[in-house]
Amino acid sequence: MSDTHGAASIARAVVCIPARNEARALPRLIRSLDRQVAASPEARLRVVVLANNCTDDTVEVLNALSHAGIGANLHLRVVEARLAPAVAHVGTARRMALDTGAAWLRDEGVVNGVLLSTDADAVAPPDWVSANLRALETADLVGGRLVIDTETGRPDPAMAELHARIERYWAGVRALEDVIDPPPHDPAPRHGDHVAASLALRASLYEAVGGLPLLACGEDNALVARVRRAGGRIRHCPAVSIAVSDRAAGRVEGGMATEMLRRSRVAEGAESYRLPPADHWLALIARRRDWRLAWEAGEGWPAALRRLGLADPIVDAMVAEIAQEPCPNAIAFVERLDARVGEPGPEPEAQPLDRVLVDLDTLRLRLLAERDGDAALTTPGA
């Protein structure tokens, strides 16, 4: 059995949590981490809480949990920080939490250490850590599926139905990808979440890509982009999930709470939920496929890009960039080129959710029919 299936795996992991005024939410998360598979007083799971600019009793609550005997399977390290107003945001706090976790593993000589990111208002199922570690055996970064956890425990039927339709949309986008350019390192079935509430990666990779970008919002996606730029394989493993709060009052504009507030307005009929059209995703996925194939053509990739219609200045800039910073694989190549080229055309006009759901299904069926027809034409005796 692999070292990632027991106490040895727990001993090389550290969960990193930024927390600001989370005295109410944190106990649920700490209890869920204390119940992780393979964690025990003899093999404790490391947990870092970065308590930044707290004006409530977050730290006192954590201390009270320990005194009450909760957390016996954890090695909890609480770091209090007072951040200057200009940098007092979740990006700084999460970066400090992850950096503290990486330093902890390094200082104790942990081999092949793993950092796990989550949020103070999340709740982890008992296999969250072990499932992440298993998924990392064939990946470089693992994103966990987000499960909406209602604070009341009684989900609103309209909200639950809206959550399901939105998930159908993103599942439809992934289904298009599976038809056009399926990622070998992230096979179906897979989800589409890779946000800070559930990320896992090796500490060595985290440090190699320069750590978490110091952004007030979107710091998690920026870290994923850094990993991809380095050629990292991102896995959206269906066995990895975490419960996240449906609270609509948050501290990050554009974060999860902002999205929950938007969905609540939609469920109440105050606005419509609109998303990019199916053709937008078709163009993006096909473009990335073509770029991947160009890279896999070997030394002829600059000519292949020109045949695809890319302007000479962009191709020449890519040649110079890769000469200076060699590209390890197609993942890194496509990520770098995508950042340089930008969106394919003007920003698409978002369409009502019900319409794009139909369009995604229609497009997928059309592509499947075209693929099957092409296969029939190339089959001997057809």
C-alpha positions as CSV (number, residue, x, y, z in Angstrom):
1,M,0.0,0.0,0.0
2,S,1.2,3.5,-0.9
3,D,2.5,5.9,1.8
4,T,-0.4,8.1,0.9
5,H,-3.0,5.8,2.5
6,G,-2.5,6.1,6.2
7,A,-0.8,7.8,9.1
8,A,2.4,8.5,7.0
9,S,0.4,10.6,4.6
10,I,-1.4,12.6,7.3
11,A,2.0,13.4,8.8
12,R,3.2,15.1,5.6
13,A,0.1,17.3,5.1
14,V,-0.8,20.7,6.5
15,V,-4.1,22.5,6.1
16,C,-3.8,26.2,5.7
17,I,-6.7,28.5,6.7
18,P,-7.0,32.3,6.6
19,A,-9.5,33.6,9.2
20,R,-10.8,37.0,10.0
21,N,-13.6,37.2,12.6
22,E,-14.6,33.6,12.2
23,A,-15.3,32.6,15.8
24,R,-18.7,31.3,14.8
25,A,-17.7,29.3,11.7
26,L,-14.2,27.9,12.6
27,P,-15.3,25.3,15.2
28,R,-17.2,23.3,12.6
29,L,-14.2,23.2,10.3
30,I,-11.8,22.3,13.1
31,R,-14.1,19.5,14.3
32,S,-14.3,18.2,10.7
33,L,-10.5,18.2,10.4
34,D,-10.2,16.4,13.7
35,R,-12.3,13.6,12.2
36,Q,-10.1,13.0,9.2
37,V,-9.3,9.4,8.3
38,A,-6.0,8.3,9.6
39,A,-5.6,11.3,11.9
40,S,-4.9,10.3,15.5
41,P,-3.0,11.5,18.6
42,E,-0.1,9.5,17.3
43,A,-0.4,10.8,13.7
44,R,-1.7,14.3,14.0
45,L,-2.8,16.4,11.1
46,R,-1.1,19.8,10.9
47,V,-3.4,22.8,10.7
48,V,-2.4,26.5,10.4
49,V,-4.9,29.2,11.1
50,L,-3.8,32.7,10.1
51,A,-6.0,35.0,12.2
52,N,-5.6,38.4,10.6
53,N,-7.1,41.6,12.0
54,C,-9.6,39.8,14.1
55,T,-11.8,42.0,16.3
56,D,-13.9,39.0,17.7
57,D,-12.8,36.1,19.8
58,T,-11.6,33.8,17.0
59,V,-8.3,33.0,18.8
60,E,-10.0,32.5,22.1
61,V,-12.5,30.1,20.6
62,L,-9.7,28.0,19.1
63,N,-8.0,27.9,22.4
64,A,-11.2,26.8,24.1
65,L,-11.7,24.0,21.6
66,S,-8.2,22.6,22.6
67,H,-9.0,22.9,26.3
68,A,-12.3,21.0,25.7
69,G,-10.4,18.1,24.2
70,I,-11.5,18.9,20.6
71,G,-8.6,18.6,18.2
72,A,-6.7,15.8,19.8
73,N,-5.9,14.5,16.3
74,L,-4.6,17.8,15.2
75,H,-1.4,19.8,15.6
76,L,-3.0,23.3,15.5
77,R,-0.8,26.3,15.0
78,V,-2.6,29.7,15.3
79,V,-0.7,32.7,13.9
80,E,-2.1,36.2,14.8
81,A,-1.3,38.9,12.3
82,R,-2.2,42.6,12.1
83,L,-2.1,43.6,8.4
84,A,-1.9,47.1,7.1
85,P,-5.1,48.4,5.5
86,A,-3.5,48.4,2.0
87,V,-2.9,44.6,2.2
88,A,-5.5,43.5,4.6
89,H,-7.3,41.2,2.3
90,V,-7.7,37.4,1.8
91,G,-4.9,37.1,-0.7
92,T,-2.3,38.3,1.9
93,A,-3.8,36.2,4.7
94,R,-4.0,33.1,2.5
95,R,-0.4,33.6,1.3
96,M,0.8,33.9,4.9
97,A,-1.1,30.8,5.9
98,L,0.3,28.8,3.0
99,D,3.8,30.2,3.5
100,T,3.6,29.3,7.2
101,G,2.6,25.7,6.3
102,A,5.4,25.3,3.8
103,A,7.9,26.6,6.3
104,W,6.6,24.2,9.0
105,L,7.0,21.2,6.7
106,R,10.5,22.4,5.6
107,D,11.7,23.1,9.2
108,E,10.6,19.6,10.3
109,G,12.3,17.9,7.3
110,V,9.0,16.5,6.0
111,V,9.6,14.7,2.7
112,N,7.1,15.3,-0.2
113,G,5.0,17.6,2.0
114,V,1.6,18.7,0.9
115,L,-0.3,22.0,1.4
116,L,-4.1,22.0,1.5
117,S,-6.0,25.2,1.3
118,T,-9.5,25.8,2.7
119,D,-11.7,28.5,4.1
120,A,-12.8,29.1,7.7
121,D,-16.5,28.5,6.9
122,A,-16.0,25.2,5.1
123,V,-16.7,21.7,6.5
124,A,-14.5,18.8,5.3
125,P,-15.8,15.3,4.9
126,P,-13.7,12.6,6.8
127,D,-11.9,11.6,3.7
128,W,-11.0,15.1,2.4
129,V,-7.3,14.9,3.2
130,S,-6.8,11.3,2.2
131,A,-8.8,11.7,-1.1
132,N,-6.6,14.8,-2.0
133,L,-3.4,12.8,-1.3
134,R,-4.5,9.9,-3.4
135,A,-5.4,12.3,-6.3
136,L,-2.0,13.9,-6.1
137,E,-0.4,10.6,-7.0
138,T,-1.2,11.3,-10.6
139,A,-1.5,15.1,-10.6
140,D,0.3,18.3,-9.5
141,L,-2.6,20.2,-8.1
142,V,-6.0,18.9,-7.0
143,G,-9.2,21.0,-6.9
144,G,-12.1,19.8,-4.7
145,R,-15.7,19.9,-5.7
146,L,-17.8,22.5,-3.8
147,V,-20.9,21.3,-2.2
148,I,-23.3,24.1,-1.0
149,D,-23.9,23.8,2.7
150,T,-26.9,25.8,3.9
151,E,-26.5,27.5,7.3
152,T,-30.0,26.6,8.3
153,G,-29.8,22.9,7.1
154,R,-33.0,23.4,5.2
155,P,-32.2,24.2,1.5
156,D,-34.5,26.6,-0.3
157,P,-36.1,24.6,-3.2
158,A,-35.7,27.5,-5.6
159,M,-32.0,27.9,-4.7
160,A,-31.3,24.2,-4.9
161,E,-32.9,24.0,-8.3
162,L,-30.8,27.0,-9.5
163,H,-27.6,25.4,-8.1
164,A,-28.4,22.3,-10.1
165,R,-29.0,24.2,-13.3
166,I,-25.8,26.1,-13.0
167,E,-23.9,22.9,-12.4
168,R,-25.5,21.5,-15.5
169,Y,-24.1,24.4,-17.5
170,W,-20.5,23.8,-16.3
171,A,-20.9,20.1,-16.8
172,G,-22.0,20.9,-20.4
173,V,-18.9,22.9,-20.9
174,R,-16.7,20.0,-19.7
175,A,-18.7,17.7,-22.0
176,L,-17.8,19.9,-24.9
177,E,-14.1,19.6,-23.9
178,D,-14.4,15.8,-23.7
179,V,-15.6,15.8,-27.3
180,I,-13.1,18.3,-28.7
181,D,-10.0,18.0,-26.6
182,P,-10.2,15.7,-23.6
183,P,-7.4,16.3,-21.0
184,P,-5.6,13.0,-20.4
185,H,-4.5,14.0,-16.9
186,D,-8.1,15.0,-15.9
187,P,-10.4,12.4,-17.3
188,A,-14.1,12.3,-17.0
189,P,-16.0,12.1,-14.7
190,R,-14.6,15.3,-13.3
191,H,-16.0,18.5,-11.7
192,G,-14.8,22.0,-12.6
193,D,-13.9,23.6,-9.2
194,H,-10.4,24.7,-8.3
195,V,-10.8,27.4,-5.7
196,A,-9.2,28.2,-2.4
197,A,-11.9,26.3,-0.4
198,S,-10.3,23.0,-1.6
199,L,-6.8,23.1,-3.2
200,A,-4.0,20.6,-2.7
201,L,-0.4,20.7,-4.1
202,R,3.0,19.7,-3.0
203,A,4.9,22.3,-1.0
204,S,7.9,22.1,-3.3
205,L,5.7,23.0,-6.3
206,Y,4.0,25.8,-4.4
207,E,7.4,27.3,-3.7
208,A,8.8,26.7,-7.2
209,V,6.0,28.7,-8.8
210,G,6.5,31.6,-6.5
211,G,3.6,31.0,-4.0
212,L,0.2,32.5,-4.0
213,P,-0.2,35.8,-5.8
214,L,-1.0,38.7,-3.4
215,L,-4.4,39.6,-4.9
216,A,-7.4,40.9,-3.1
217,C,-9.7,38.6,-5.1
218,G,-9.0,35.6,-7.5
219,E,-5.8,34.7,-5.7
220,D,-6.7,31.0,-6.0
221,N,-7.2,31.0,-9.8
222,A,-4.0,33.0,-10.1
223,L,-2.1,30.2,-8.3
224,V,-3.7,27.6,-10.5
225,A,-2.6,29.6,-13.6
226,R,1.0,29.7,-12.2
227,V,0.9,25.9,-11.8
228,R,-0.3,25.4,-15.4
229,R,2.3,27.8,-16.7
230,A,4.9,25.6,-15.1
231,G,3.3,22.6,-16.9
232,G,1.4,21.3,-13.9
233,R,-1.4,18.8,-14.3
234,I,-4.6,20.0,-12.6
235,R,-7.0,17.3,-11.5
236,H,-10.7,17.8,-10.7
237,C,-11.1,14.5,-8.9
238,P,-14.8,13.6,-8.2
239,A,-13.7,11.8,-5.0
240,V,-12.6,15.1,-3.5
241,S,-15.3,17.5,-2.2
242,I,-15.9,20.0,0.5
243,A,-18.9,21.7,1.9
244,V,-18.9,25.5,1.6
245,S,-21.2,28.1,3.2
246,D,-24.1,29.6,1.3
247,R,-23.8,32.8,3.3
248,A,-24.4,35.9,1.2
249,A,-22.4,38.3,3.4
250,G,-18.6,38.0,2.7
251,R,-15.4,39.9,3.0
252,V,-14.3,39.6,-0.7
253,E,-16.0,41.4,-3.5
254,G,-16.4,38.8,-6.3
255,G,-15.9,35.9,-3.9
256,M,-18.2,33.0,-3.0
257,A,-20.5,35.2,-0.9
258,T,-21.0,37.6,-3.8
259,E,-22.0,34.7,-6.0
260,M,-24.4,33.4,-3.3
261,L,-26.0,36.8,-3.1
262,R,-26.4,36.9,-6.9
263,R,-28.0,33.5,-6.9
264,S,-30.4,34.5,-4.1
265,R,-31.6,37.4,-6.2
266,V,-32.1,35.1,-9.2
267,A,-34.0,32.6,-7.1
268,E,-36.3,35.4,-5.8
269,G,-37.0,36.5,-9.4
270,A,-35.2,39.8,-9.1
271,E,-32.8,39.2,-12.0
272,S,-31.9,36.6,-14.5
273,Y,-28.8,34.4,-14.4
274,R,-26.7,34.8,-17.6
275,L,-23.6,33.0,-18.7
276,P,-21.3,32.9,-21.9
277,P,-22.9,31.2,-24.9
278,A,-21.9,27.8,-26.1
279,D,-20.1,29.1,-29.2
280,H,-17.7,31.0,-26.9
281,W,-16.6,27.7,-25.3
282,L,-16.3,26.0,-28.6
283,A,-13.9,28.7,-29.8
284,L,-11.8,28.5,-26.7
285,I,-11.6,24.7,-26.5
286,A,-10.8,24.3,-30.2
287,R,-8.2,27.0,-30.1
288,R,-6.4,25.4,-27.1
289,R,-6.6,22.0,-29.0
290,D,-5.0,23.5,-32.1
291,W,-2.3,25.1,-30.0
292,R,-1.6,21.9,-28.2
293,L,-1.3,20.1,-31.5
294,A,1.1,22.8,-32.8
295,W,3.4,22.3,-29.9
296,E,3.3,18.5,-30.2
297,A,4.5,19.0,-33.8
298,G,7.9,19.6,-32.4
299,E,10.4,22.2,-33.7
300,G,7.9,23.2,-36.3
301,W,5.5,24.8,-33.8
302,P,6.1,28.4,-34.9
303,A,5.2,27.6,-38.5
304,A,2.1,25.7,-37.2
305,L,1.0,28.7,-35.2
306,R,1.3,30.9,-38.3
307,R,-0.8,28.5,-40.3
308,L,-3.4,28.9,-37.6
309,G,-3.5,32.6,-38.3
310,L,-1.5,33.9,-35.3
311,A,0.3,37.2,-36.1
312,D,4.0,37.1,-36.6
313,P,4.8,39.4,-33.6
314,I,3.0,37.0,-31.2
315,V,4.8,34.0,-32.6
316,D,8.1,35.7,-32.5
317,A,7.5,36.8,-28.9
318,M,6.7,33.2,-28.0
319,V,9.9,32.0,-29.7
320,A,11.9,34.5,-27.6
321,E,10.1,33.7,-24.4
322,I,10.6,29.9,-24.7
323,A,14.3,30.5,-25.6
324,Q,14.6,32.3,-22.3
325,E,12.3,30.0,-20.2
326,P,12.1,26.5,-21.7
327,C,8.6,25.1,-21.9
328,P,8.2,21.6,-20.2
329,N,5.1,20.4,-22.0
330,A,1.9,21.3,-24.0
331,I,0.1,22.4,-20.8
332,A,2.7,25.2,-20.1
333,F,2.8,26.1,-23.8
334,V,-0.9,26.6,-24.2
335,E,-1.1,28.5,-20.9
336,R,1.6,30.9,-21.9
337,L,0.2,31.5,-25.3
338,D,-3.3,32.0,-24.0
339,A,-2.0,34.7,-21.6
340,R,-0.3,36.4,-24.5
341,V,-3.1,36.2,-27.0
342,G,-6.1,36.9,-24.7
343,E,-9.7,36.3,-25.5
344,P,-10.7,35.2,-29.1
345,G,-12.5,38.3,-30.2
346,P,-14.7,40.7,-28.2
347,E,-16.2,39.7,-24.9
348,P,-19.2,37.5,-25.6
349,E,-22.7,38.7,-24.7
350,A,-23.9,36.6,-21.8
351,Q,-27.2,34.7,-22.4
352,P,-30.0,33.5,-20.1
353,L,-29.1,30.2,-18.3
354,D,-32.0,28.2,-19.8
355,R,-31.0,29.2,-23.3
356,V,-27.4,28.3,-23.0
357,L,-28.2,25.0,-21.4
358,V,-30.2,24.0,-24.5
359,D,-27.4,25.4,-26.8
360,L,-24.7,23.4,-25.0
361,D,-26.6,20.2,-25.4
362,T,-27.4,20.9,-29.1
363,L,-23.8,21.8,-29.8
364,R,-22.5,18.7,-28.1
365,L,-24.8,16.4,-30.0
366,R,-23.9,18.0,-33.3
367,L,-20.2,17.6,-32.6
368,L,-20.7,14.0,-31.7
369,A,-22.7,13.3,-34.9
370,E,-19.9,15.0,-36.9
371,R,-17.2,13.0,-35.2
372,D,-19.1,9.7,-35.6
373,G,-19.7,10.6,-39.3
374,D,-16.1,11.3,-39.9
375,A,-15.1,8.0,-38.2
376,A,-17.5,6.1,-40.4
377,L,-16.0,7.6,-43.5
378,T,-12.5,6.6,-42.5
379,T,-13.5,3.1,-41.5
380,P,-12.4,0.5,-44.1
381,G,-15.4,-0.9,-46.0
382,A,-17.6,2.0,-44.9
